[in-house]
Amino acid sequence: MSEFGKFFKDKSIIASVLIILFAEFFLQLGCYRPFLKKNSFAYNIRKIVFLPIANKEKLNPEILLMGSSLAYEGISARLLNEELLKSKYKVQNVSISGSELITQSLALEEILKKLDKTKILIHFADIQTAWLDRKVLNEATLAMISELDRMKAYEKIQKDQYEYTWKDISFLILKLVSYKKDFADFFLNPANRFREIVKNFQKESNSAYTYENTYKEAFTVYNFSDLKTCIDATLPSKPIAKGSDEYHKDAVFRTCLLADTVKVPFGETKETNAFKLRLKNFYDEIEKKGIKIILVYPPVPNILEKEKYKQRIEFWNSYYSNILPKTKIDLSNIIPEENNGDYYYDMAHLNAKGMRLFTEGLAKELNLILTETK
């Protein structure tokens, strides 16, 4: 008998293979999902997609909000529904932190199968993404789309012209691969994970809403004038300012560092061309379902070259003119100039005070649009 044959007749090898197959089988059935780390990408995508579906009887909206963390942290669906009470339209926010268009598209596919009253999609533009769009799939995107329809995910990867490898496909298909970091975190401190699960279960809300921003902290407590001084003021070695905590300080540090180190180009680039294709694919799929799209331009802190941000909005309106919906809402100036930073948690996200202003501004514009459409 050949060495190859002996290898596959070795009982320890057979046992190992069977254990791996059984483990993968049970993972595919979803047995591990209740143990996923809270706020991991896999955990969040499942919560955002399947909580609205589970609460369809409580809230079956005519309007869905979709975007990345700008909309996730920046808009309260609860407040928006209160403001739109007279219009009789109901709203649900299904925005996903850290999401690319491919993730948003797949999530909407899943949600729209069940939320059958949807007539309008409000899409929040993550303006700089047009210049930062990737050729390859990052791990966060793979972690999220692997929790959705994986066959459609593979089709969209090809349609959106991503460059992918066998490692990406294995991440998409095999739970032993996509959950490997979660496993590592779990086995390093299982007691902590179980405490987290119990705590989440006890705190579980009956709310039909996916999330609402309650952060009161503002980055202005660190008293800086530009990104360089922001980084210096929030270094790990520096003290936590009054009105902040370690998580807030770290968030301000990381977003300032990111804004300072990532130099975003301007004008037409390879990235803006790739994004054009993906944006068109995204909007085409929504419009084929007979759903109207409204595009919203969100606010950013004044410290982040606001004039250039305006120019980027103008670029979108010009370069993507044949793709963008007719109805656009520019709320980039909704946050007051005076004490502007008091409305932001960090360089990328609004706090609860800013969220209220952004939500009220959107409600005002939507009430006008919905009145005209009747």
Buried (B, 14 or more C-beta within 10 A) or exposed (E): EEEEEEEEEEEEEEEEEEEEEEBBEEBEEEEBBEBBBEEBBBBBBBBBBBBBEEBBEEBBBBBBBBBBBBBBBBBBBBBBBEBBEEBEBBBBBBBBBBBBBBBBBBBBBBBBEBBEEBBBBBBBBBBBBBBBBBEEBEEBBBBBBBBBBBEBBBEBBEBBEBEBEEEBBEBBBBBBBBBEBBBEBBEEEEEEBEEBBEEEEEEEEEBBBBBBBEBEBBBBBBEBEEBEEBBEBBEEEEEBBEEBEEEBBBBBBBBBBEBBEEEBEEEEBEBBEBBBBBBBBBBEBBEEEEBBBBBBBBBBBBBBBBEEBBEBBEBBBEBBEEBBBEBBBBBBEBBEEEEBBBBBBBBBBBBBBBBBBBBBBBBEBBBEBBEEEE
